[in-house]
């Protein structure tokens, strides 16, 4: 699915995807939830939020990789 999506990116869009960063607020929230998870102290809502953030981070990471491959196909 992400392979098809990445082919929709022109060079400028691919560069913008590669430059994407989570805000400090999001990173801090991930850190808070990670700490609570390591301590076994997550409630159901927090566990769902943490999983959603992990899934989003995974999606962005894969999309960044696909964007990089789109811009630099010989680097594969």
C-alpha positions as CSV (number, residue, x, y, z in Angstrom):
1,X,0.0,0.0,0.0
2,X,2.7,2.5,0.9
3,X,4.6,1.6,-2.3
4,X,1.7,2.9,-4.3
5,X,1.4,6.0,-2.2
6,X,5.0,6.8,-2.5
7,X,4.8,6.7,-6.3
8,X,2.3,9.6,-6.0
9,X,5.0,11.8,-4.6
10,X,6.7,14.3,-6.8
11,X,10.2,15.4,-5.9
12,X,9.0,18.3,-3.8
13,X,6.5,16.2,-1.9
14,X,9.1,13.5,-1.3
15,X,11.5,16.1,0.2
16,X,8.7,17.4,2.4
17,X,7.9,13.9,3.7
18,X,11.6,13.4,4.5
19,X,11.7,16.6,6.4
20,X,8.6,15.7,8.6
21,X,9.3,15.7,12.3
22,X,7.1,15.1,15.3
23,X,6.5,18.2,17.4
24,X,8.2,18.5,20.8
25,X,4.8,18.1,22.4
26,X,4.2,14.8,20.6
27,X,7.7,13.5,21.4
28,X,7.2,14.4,25.1
29,X,3.9,12.6,25.2
30,X,5.4,9.5,23.6
31,X,8.2,9.6,26.2
32,X,5.6,9.9,29.0
33,X,3.6,7.0,27.7
34,X,6.7,4.9,27.1
35,X,7.8,5.4,30.7
36,X,4.4,4.5,32.0
37,X,4.4,1.4,29.7
38,X,7.8,0.3,31.0
39,X,6.4,0.6,34.6
40,X,3.3,-1.3,33.7
41,X,1.2,1.7,34.6
42,X,-0.8,2.4,31.4
43,X,-4.6,2.5,31.5
44,X,-6.6,1.3,28.6
45,X,-7.0,4.8,27.0
46,X,-3.3,5.5,27.4
47,X,-2.4,2.1,26.0
48,X,-4.6,2.9,22.9
49,X,-3.1,6.3,22.6
50,X,0.5,4.9,22.8
51,X,-0.3,2.2,20.2
52,X,-1.7,4.8,17.9
53,X,1.4,7.0,18.3
54,X,3.6,4.0,17.6
55,X,1.6,3.1,14.5
56,X,1.8,6.7,13.3
57,X,5.6,6.8,13.9
58,X,6.0,3.5,12.0
59,X,3.9,4.8,9.1
60,X,5.9,8.1,8.9
61,X,9.2,6.1,9.0
62,X,8.2,3.8,6.2
63,X,6.8,6.7,4.1
64,X,10.1,8.6,4.7
65,X,12.0,5.5,3.4
66,X,9.8,5.3,0.4
67,X,10.2,9.0,-0.3
68,X,14.0,8.6,0.0
69,X,13.9,5.7,-2.5
70,X,11.8,7.9,-4.8
71,X,14.4,10.6,-4.8
72,X,17.4,8.4,-4.9
73,X,16.5,5.2,-6.7
74,X,20.1,4.2,-7.3
75,X,20.7,4.1,-3.5
76,X,18.6,0.9,-3.1
